[in-house]
Amino acid sequence: MVFVLVLTGMVEQGEGTTCHSTFLSALVQLIPCRAAVAPFSRIPPSETCCNAIKALGQPCLCVLVNGPPITGVDRNMARQLPQKCTANFEP
């Protein structure tokens, strides 16, 4: 139960913006981006990945990128996804 409360608390962030997904469901939604954010990957994000980024939204993406470490994910590459996908998120 404490684990669920911690994850729920991590999903709220930003200036009045809230992620309406749980940490785990947001992470699952971005599975198509895995190849593009693997350490040392030169693979660009796929159209499916970019659609997932745009559907997930900035608040949830920020929670994932700034949250606990995710095995096999280069955070710097993950931070570049909105720009590479032309998601037009605020900085």
NORJOHU-V139635 format. One record per run of one state. SS is the DSSP state (@ for helix, = for strand, . for the rest). FROM is the first residue (numbers start at 1). TO is the last residue. If there is no record, write none. Layout:
# NORJOHU-V139635
[[SS,FROM,TO] [SS,FROM,TO]]
This chain:
# NORJOHU-V139635
[[.,1,1] [@,2,11] [=,12,12] [.,13,17] [=,18,18] [.,19,22] [@,23,29] [.,30,30] [@,31,37] [.,38,46] [@,47,56] [.,57,57] [@,58,66] [.,67,74] [@,75,84] [.,85,91]]
